[in-house]
Each structure stands twice: as structure tokens, then as C-alpha cells.
Amino acid sequence: MARDISPEEIETIDAMIIRARAAMDAIADWDQEQVDRLAQSIGWHCGNEKTFVRIAQMGVDESGIGDRAGRAGKRFKVLGVLRDALRGKSVGVIEEDAEKGLTKIAKPAGVIASLIPTTNPELTPPVTGLYAAKCKDAVIFSPHPRAKATTNEMVNVMRHACKLVGAPEDLFQCVTQPSIPGTNYLMSQADLTLATGGKPMVHAAYSSGKPAYGVGAGNSTMVIDETADIAEAAANSRMSKMSDFGSGCSADGNLIIVDAVYEQMKAALISEGGYLCSPEEKQLLAKALWKEDGSRRVETVAVSAKTIADFAGFDLPDDRKFLMVEQEEIGKDHPFSREKLSVTMALYRAKDFDDTLRLVREIYDVGGKGHSCGIYSFDEDRILRHAANAPVSRVMVRQPQSKANAGSFSNGMPMTSSLGCGIWGGNITNENVSLKHYMNVTWVARPIPEDRPSDAELFGEFYNTEVL
């Protein structure tokens, strides 16, 4: 049974809000050059290899999930966010349109409550912090209990980065003893909530009575047609699936492969380190991943393939890195068609490209609407048909999904660690949450020559026809 918030928690959070607003007041007059310098300080102190690797590995050790060796690679997202932040305007006039007589002026969003997932305790704080600092916001971080020490450690680094450039350290604060009642109260007192995490967290954010950006669940599905570079598709699928042991909702979960290249793609995946489970092993794997009520077993979330196989009770050769099952069924009662949050992927055989479109729709009816999917094809018409067909916010073309859809140095997506999933996913935005989402904007409108089409232009063929 959920407990009520304690008076001590209320007092602590109220004091943090007061300090956050005072910190914002202290930099209210900072110009663009000053906030850019602050962002660079945060980017360097959080994103340098020594510090990020240390704290990233601390996160894996503390939470017990994720890939200790691979987690450090997420630091490049800090560099990408800094790149995007520095290229944008966030102070004073940020846009002018002389023809329309419009001027846009940026202003801070305010005090932000940032809810940190257990999968990204070292990455989400600096990503949020860079965009927030750029817009002169303050942030109070609410860590996941399983990774609270890691989040606090990274926030302390961010506070140090502030101090070095003369900014108040209280621009960034972190709850040291997180609780559900405390987090709910924090969201009700902040001006804006950024909720990156599971469905209950996002639901709580939207129920706080304050504006919130949430994210939806993923079920990343990739289409491979007969024009694909099979070696590239297999290598990228392995890379995406193995990223932090599949902890992210962007990791490839389902591959829909046209019949003409199905066996070739399966062989390529095996050559990349995939292990194709037998029907008997598939049954054991299902029990290892999901409980009888259909909920996910925490013991096999974002751990190595060997750990999953041992838990399931079958032998896995040492050179096998991720698990594959061949799948035909799709539906709520078929968990392999759902999000897996592990180094497990389902392979679907499609008769032809038109059949892939049907399978994509059916899979996203099970889960993951609004998030992401992808395609390996060199047929531009098919790429656009797939994009028009899939109920998702982002489609990655010939790229490793988990390393691309939140922005990469080789595509034009805004860098972020928070992926809006639109109305499909119950979110207010389907964009990558980035700089523009961290600011208020005042529109200044001046008079212009009247822009009013004639009635004939507006009503077209219906103008002056008979009416009721």
C-alpha cells in the first residue's frame, strides 16, 4: 500500500525548489555567450572519457543491469547534445520573420523535475542539464532507487562544472532518498517534468497537474527486403541489440525479413554472434523472460545472453552474444511479439514486401506504437511506403536503431535521451525532446499588409453554389 509523503520530505523538496529558483534568478541576466560557456563546462566535465566511464560503470555495478564494457559508449551522446545546444539560440531574440512581422523571444521554462531511469543514471542528467543550462532553467533530479548513487555522483560533477564558470551550483540538485510520494510531490511543485522511464513514471508525470514531457514504450521492428545489404543489416542489428544488453526501448526487437533473403539474413545474424534457439529452448526462454502473468522478469532485463540462458536452463556456446527465435504468431498472448528489453530478437518471415507492411501494423497493435522502427532497403518508394504505414514517430533507414533514433553524428535527428511517442504513445510530442522543449517563447506580432484571400479563392469550386 502506498504511503503518504512525510513532513520531512515536503520540507526537503520545498527547500530545493526555493534554492532552484534563486539559482535561476542569479543567471537571469546572462547572455548567450555566458550560457554557452556554461554548457561547454558541463559538457566537458560530464562527457570527458575518464569521468563518464567511471560513472557509467558505477551505474551498471549499482543497478545490476547493462553492459559494463559497452555502457561507456553513451558518452558520445553528451557530445552530440552539446553540439546541438551550441548551434541553437536560447537567449533573447531567437527568430525573426520580417515578411510576417514576427519576432520570437526565448525565456526559461522554469524549475524542471527530471525523473531518471535505472538504465541511464549517468547519461540522462547531463543531457537534460545541457539543454536546461542553455535555456537558463534549473533542474531537480529524482533518481531511480536502484541507481541513486550514480545519479547523485553525476549531478555533483554538473554542480562542479557550474561553480567553475561562476554559475550557482543549485541550478542542479538531486534527491538523495527518492520515493514515489516524494517524486509525486516534486512534480507537483516544479514548472515542468521530464519523465524518461517506464509507463507508471510517465503516467504519474501526466497526472501531476503540471506540464510534462513523457516517453512511450518501444517495440523496435526492422524490415529487411531483398535490396538490402545483408551484411550491413546483420551487423547493425547485432550492434543495436547488444547496446547495453538491450536495455533501451530502441533496441531491435523484431526483424521482418522478406522470404527471398530470409535464410541469408538468418545466416548473417548467426555469423554476427546470434544464437538461434530451438523450439524447446524458445519455450524455456519465454519462461525466463516473462512471468506467468505476462510481466517482465527483472532477473533477465539487460543482462548478457549467457546469464539469460543459464537462468532459462539451456547451454549457450561462449561465442554467442545474442538470442534469436523464429516467430509467426503476433498478439498480446505471444510475448515474443512484444518489447523484450534484453538481447533477444524475434525473426518473422514475410512473403514479400507488401506482407512486411501487414506484419508491421500487427506488431505495433501489440505494443510500441509511436516509438520507432526501421528498414534496410535501397528502394526509396518502399522506404516511404514503410514510413507511411508504420504508426511510429521515427523511421531509421539502414542504421542501428538504438544508436540512431535519438540522434547520431551520421543522421539529422536531434540528439537526446528522451523520445516522445506522440498521441500513439500517450505523449504530448512525437519529437526528440531537445532544446526547444526547454524554453518558453514569446511571440511579438507587428501589423503587416492584409493577408486575406478572396472568398472565391478560399471556397474554390463551392463558391456561390446552392446552399441549404
C-alpha positions in Angstrom: 0.0 0.0 0.0 1.4 3.4 -1.0 2.4 5.6 1.9 1.8 9.3 2.3 4.6 11.8 1.9 6.3 12.6 5.2 6.6 16.2 6.5 10.4 15.9 6.2 10.2 15.0 2.5 7.9 18.0 1.9 10.3 20.3 3.8 13.3 19.0 1.8 11.7 19.4 -1.6 10.3 22.8 -0.8 13.8 23.9 0.2 15.2 22.5 -3.1 12.6 24.4 -5.1 13.5 27.7 -3.3 17.2 27.2 -4.0 16.5 26.3 -7.6 14.5 29.5 -8.2 17.2 31.5 -6.5 19.8 29.9 -8.8 17.7 30.8 -11.9 17.4 34.4 -10.6 21.2 34.6 -10.3 21.7 34.0 -14.0 18.6 35.7 -15.3 20.7 38.4 -17.0 23.3 36.1 -18.5 23.7 36.5 -22.3 24.0 33.8 -24.9 27.8 33.7 -24.7 27.7 33.1 -20.9 25.1 30.2 -21.1 27.1 28.7 -24.0 30.2 28.7 -21.9 28.2 27.1 -19.0 27.0 24.4 -21.4 30.6 23.8 -22.6 31.8 23.4 -19.0 29.0 20.9 -18.2 29.7 19.0 -21.5 33.4 18.7 -20.8 33.2 17.7 -17.1 30.5 15.2 -17.7 31.4 13.9 -21.2 35.2 13.5 -20.9 36.1 9.9 -21.2 37.7 9.4 -17.7 34.7 10.8 -15.8 31.9 9.3 -17.9 33.4 5.8 -18.0 33.9 5.9 -14.2 30.3 6.9 -13.5 28.8 4.7 -16.3 30.4 1.6 -14.8 29.3 2.7 -11.4 25.7 2.7 -12.8 26.0 -0.9 -14.0 27.5 -2.0 -10.7 24.9 -0.3 -8.6 21.8 -1.3 -10.7 23.0 -4.7 -11.7 21.8 -4.2 -15.3 23.5 -3.2 -18.5 26.8 -3.9 -20.2 29.8 -2.6 -18.1 32.1 -2.6 -21.1 29.7 -1.0 -23.5 27.9 1.5 -21.3 30.8 4.0 -21.6 30.0 4.5 -25.3 26.9 6.5 -24.4 29.2 9.4 -23.6 29.2 10.4 -27.3 25.5 11.3 -26.8 26.7 14.1 -24.4 29.0 15.4 -27.1 26.1 15.4 -29.6 23.7 17.1 -27.3 26.4 19.8 -26.6 26.8 20.2 -30.4 23.1 20.7 -30.9 22.8 23.0 -27.9 25.6 25.3 -29.0 24.1 25.6 -32.5 20.8 26.9 -31.2 19.7 30.2 -29.9 18.2 30.3 -26.4 18.6 33.8 -25.0 16.7 36.9 -26.2 15.6 37.0 -29.9 15.8 33.6 -31.3 13.9 34.0 -34.6 12.7 36.8 -36.8 10.3 36.7 -39.8 10.2 40.1 -41.4 7.6 39.1 -44.0 5.1 38.1 -41.3 6.2 40.7 -38.9 7.1 38.2 -36.2 9.8 38.1 -33.6 10.3 35.2 -31.1 12.0 35.7 -27.8 13.2 32.8 -25.6 12.6 32.6 -21.9 13.3 29.9 -19.3 10.8 27.1 -18.8 11.5 27.3 -15.0 12.3 24.6 -12.5 12.3 21.2 -14.1 11.7 17.9 -12.3 13.8 15.3 -14.2 12.9 11.6 -13.5 15.9 9.4 -14.2 15.5 5.8 -15.3 17.7 3.0 -13.9 19.0 2.3 -17.4 20.6 5.8 -17.9 21.6 7.2 -14.5 24.8 8.6 -15.9 23.5 9.9 -19.3 20.1 11.5 -18.7 21.3 14.1 -16.2 23.9 15.7 -18.4 21.6 15.5 -21.4 18.9 17.3 -19.5 21.3 19.6 -17.8 22.9 20.8 -21.1 19.6 21.8 -22.6 18.4 23.2 -19.3 21.5 25.3 -18.7 21.3 26.6 -22.3 17.8 27.9 -21.5 18.6 29.2 -18.0 16.4 26.6 -16.3 17.1 24.8 -13.0 16.7 21.0 -12.6 15.9 18.8 -9.7 16.7 15.2 -10.5 14.7 12.4 -9.0 16.8 9.2 -9.5 15.7 5.6 -9.7 16.3 4.0 -6.2 18.4 1.2 -7.8 20.8 3.8 -9.3 20.5 6.8 -7.0 24.2 6.9 -6.0 25.2 7.0 -9.7 22.8 9.8 -10.5 23.9 11.8 -7.5 27.5 11.4 -8.5 26.9 12.7 -12.0 24.9 15.7 -10.6 27.7 16.5 -8.3 30.0 16.7 -11.4 27.5 19.1 -13.0 27.4 21.2 -9.9 31.2 21.4 -10.1 31.0 22.5 -13.7 28.7 25.3 -12.7 30.9 26.5 -10.0 33.9 26.8 -12.3 32.2 29.3 -14.5 30.5 31.3 -11.8 27.1 29.8 -12.1 25.1 28.8 -8.9 25.6 25.1 -8.2 21.9 24.9 -7.2 21.0 25.0 -10.9 21.3 21.3 -10.5 20.2 19.4 -7.4 19.5 15.7 -6.8 17.1 13.9 -4.4 19.3 11.7 -2.2 16.5 9.4 -0.8 13.9 9.0 -3.7 10.4 7.8 -3.0 7.2 7.6 -5.0 5.4 10.1 -2.7 8.4 12.4 -2.8 8.7 12.3 -6.6 5.0 13.0 -7.0 5.3 16.0 -4.7 8.3 17.3 -6.6 6.5 17.1 -9.9 3.5 19.0 -8.4 5.9 21.8 -7.3 8.1 22.1 -10.4 7.2 24.0 -13.5 7.8 21.1 -15.9 8.5 17.4 -15.7 10.7 15.4 -18.0 9.8 11.7 -17.4 12.2 9.3 -19.0 11.3 5.7 -17.9 8.6 3.2 -17.6 4.8 3.6 -18.1 4.0 4.2 -14.4 6.5 7.0 -14.2 5.1 8.7 -17.3 1.6 8.3 -16.1 2.5 9.9 -12.8 4.1 12.8 -14.6 1.0 13.4 -16.7 -1.1 13.2 -13.5 0.9 15.8 -11.6 -1.1 18.8 -12.6 1.9 20.4 -14.3 3.2 20.2 -17.9 5.2 17.1 -18.6 7.1 15.5 -21.4 6.9 11.7 -21.2 8.0 8.9 -23.4 6.3 5.7 -24.5 7.2 2.1 -24.6 9.1 0.7 -27.6 8.9 -2.4 -29.7 11.5 -1.6 -32.3 10.8 -3.5 -35.5 13.1 -3.6 -38.6 12.1 -4.6 -42.1 14.8 -6.2 -44.4 13.9 -6.5 -48.1 15.7 -8.1 -51.0 17.5 -4.9 -51.9 19.2 -4.7 -48.5 22.9 -5.1 -47.9 22.5 -8.2 -45.8 25.9 -8.0 -44.2 25.3 -4.4 -43.1 21.8 -5.2 -41.9 23.0 -8.1 -39.8 26.0 -6.1 -38.3 23.7 -3.2 -37.4 21.1 -5.4 -35.9 23.7 -7.0 -33.7 25.1 -3.6 -32.7 21.6 -2.3 -31.9 20.6 -5.4 -30.0 23.8 -5.6 -28.0 23.9 -1.9 -27.0 23.9 -2.0 -23.2 22.5 -5.5 -23.4 19.2 -4.4 -24.9 18.3 -2.1 -22.0 16.9 0.6 -24.3 13.4 0.6 -25.8 15.1 1.4 -29.2 17.0 -1.9 -29.4 16.0 -4.1 -32.3 13.3 -6.4 -31.0 11.7 -7.8 -34.2 13.2 -8.4 -37.7 10.7 -8.8 -40.5 12.6 -10.4 -43.4 11.2 -11.0 -46.9 11.3 -14.6 -47.9 13.8 -14.1 -50.7 16.5 -13.2 -48.3 15.3 -14.8 -45.1 17.8 -17.7 -44.9 20.7 -15.4 -46.0 19.8 -12.9 -43.3 19.5 -15.6 -40.6 22.9 -16.9 -41.6 24.4 -13.4 -41.4 23.0 -12.9 -38.0 24.5 -16.2 -36.8 27.8 -15.1 -38.2 27.5 -11.9 -36.1 27.1 -13.9 -32.9 23.4 -14.7 -32.9 22.1 -17.9 -31.4 19.0 -19.4 -32.9 17.0 -21.1 -30.2 15.4 -24.5 -30.8 11.7 -24.8 -30.2 12.4 -26.3 -26.8 14.9 -23.6 -25.9 12.4 -21.0 -27.1 9.9 -22.3 -24.5 12.5 -22.1 -21.8 13.5 -18.6 -22.9 9.9 -17.4 -22.7 9.6 -18.6 -19.1 12.9 -16.9 -18.3 11.8 -13.5 -19.8 8.2 -13.4 -18.6 6.3 -14.5 -15.6 3.0 -16.4 -15.9 1.0 -13.2 -15.6 2.9 -11.7 -18.6 5.0 -9.2 -16.6 8.7 -9.0 -17.3 11.2 -10.8 -15.1 13.7 -8.3 -13.7 16.4 -11.0 -13.4 16.7 -11.2 -17.2 16.4 -7.5 -18.1 19.5 -6.1 -19.8 21.9 -8.9 -18.9 24.2 -11.0 -21.0 22.9 -13.8 -23.3 24.8 -16.3 -21.1 23.1 -15.0 -18.0 19.7 -15.4 -19.6 20.5 -18.9 -21.0 21.7 -20.0 -17.6 18.6 -18.7 -15.9 16.4 -20.4 -18.6 18.3 -23.7 -18.2 19.9 -24.3 -21.6 23.6 -24.3 -22.7 24.9 -21.4 -24.7 28.2 -21.5 -26.6 30.7 -19.0 -25.3 30.9 -17.2 -28.7 27.2 -16.5 -28.9 26.2 -12.9 -28.0 22.5 -12.5 -28.6 19.5 -14.8 -28.8 17.1 -15.3 -31.7 13.7 -17.0 -32.0 11.8 -17.7 -35.1 8.2 -16.4 -34.7 5.0 -16.5 -36.6 2.3 -15.5 -34.1 1.6 -11.9 -33.2 -0.6 -10.8 -30.3 -1.0 -10.0 -26.6 -0.7 -13.6 -25.8 2.5 -14.0 -27.7 5.2 -12.2 -25.7 7.9 -12.5 -28.3 6.0 -10.0 -30.4 6.2 -7.5 -27.6 9.1 -5.4 -26.2 11.8 -7.6 -24.8 14.4 -5.3 -23.0 17.0 -8.0 -23.5 19.5 -9.4 -26.0 16.6 -11.3 -27.6 15.1 -10.7 -31.1 12.2 -12.4 -32.9 12.6 -13.2 -36.6 9.5 -13.0 -38.9 9.4 -14.4 -42.4 7.3 -12.2 -44.8 6.1 -13.5 -48.2 7.0 -10.2 -49.9 7.3 -6.5 -49.2 3.6 -6.0 -49.0 3.4 -8.7 -46.4 6.0 -6.8 -44.3 3.6 -3.8 -44.1 0.9 -6.1 -42.7 3.2 -7.6 -40.1 4.5 -4.2 -39.0 0.9 -3.0 -38.4 0.0 -6.1 -36.4 3.2 -6.0 -34.3 2.6 -2.3 -33.3 -1.0 -3.2 -32.4 0.6 -5.3 -29.7 2.8 -2.6 -28.4 5.3 0.2 -29.2 3.0 2.5 -31.1 4.5 5.9 -31.6 8.2 5.0 -30.9 10.5 3.8 -33.6 11.0 1.3 -36.4 13.4 1.0 -39.3 14.1 -0.5 -42.7 17.0 -2.0 -44.7 16.2 -1.2 -48.3 17.6 0.8 -51.2 14.2 1.2 -52.8 13.1 4.8 -51.9 9.5 4.1 -52.8 9.4 1.2 -50.3 11.1 3.2 -47.7 8.4 5.9 -47.9 5.6 3.2 -48.1 7.0 1.7 -44.9 7.2 5.1 -43.2 3.6 5.9 -44.2 2.4 2.5 -43.0 4.1 2.3 -39.6 2.4 4.1 -36.6 5.7 5.5 -35.2 7.4 8.8 -34.7 10.7 8.0 -36.3 11.9 5.6 -39.0 15.6 4.8 -39.3 16.9 3.9 -42.8 19.8 1.4 -42.9 21.0 2.4 -39.4 21.4 0.6 -36.0 18.1 1.7 -34.3 19.3 2.0 -30.7 22.3 4.2 -31.8 20.4 6.3 -34.3 16.9 7.3 -33.4 17.9 9.5 -30.5 20.3 11.3 -32.8 23.7 10.4 -34.1 26.6 12.1 -35.8 25.6 10.4 -39.1 21.9 11.5 -39.2 20.0 14.7 -38.7 17.8 13.7 -35.8 18.1 16.0 -32.7 20.4 14.5 -30.0 18.5 13.5 -26.9 17.9 10.7 -24.4 14.1 11.3 -24.4 12.0 10.1 -27.3 8.4 11.4 -27.5 6.0 8.9 -28.9 3.1 11.3 -29.8 -0.5 10.7 -29.4 0.0 7.0 -30.3 2.2 6.6 -27.2 0.1 8.8 -24.9 2.7 11.7 -25.2 2.3 15.4 -25.9 5.0 15.3 -28.5 6.4 12.8 -31.0 9.7 14.7 -31.4 13.1 14.0 -29.9 12.9 16.1 -26.7 15.6 18.7 -27.3 16.5 22.4 -26.9 13.2 23.9 -28.0 11.3 21.9 -25.4 13.2 23.5 -22.5 12.1 27.1 -23.1 9.0 29.3 -23.2 8.8 31.5 -26.3 7.1 34.9 -26.5 5.8 35.9 -30.0 5.9 39.5 -30.9 3.5 40.3 -33.8 3.6 43.6 -35.8 1.0 44.8 -38.3 1.6 43.7 -41.9 -0.3 44.3 -45.2 -3.6 42.5 -45.0 -3.3 38.8 -46.0 -6.9 37.9 -46.8 -7.7 35.8 -49.8 -11.0 36.5 -51.7 -14.0 34.3 -50.9 -13.6 32.8 -54.4 -10.0 31.7 -53.7 -11.0 30.3 -50.3 -14.1 28.3 -51.3 -12.9 27.2 -54.8 -15.4 25.2 -56.8 -18.0 25.5 -54.0 -18.2 29.3 -54.1 -21.6 30.6 -55.0 -23.1 27.1 -55.4 -26.5 26.4 -54.0 -26.6 26.2 -50.2 -29.2 24.8 -47.7 
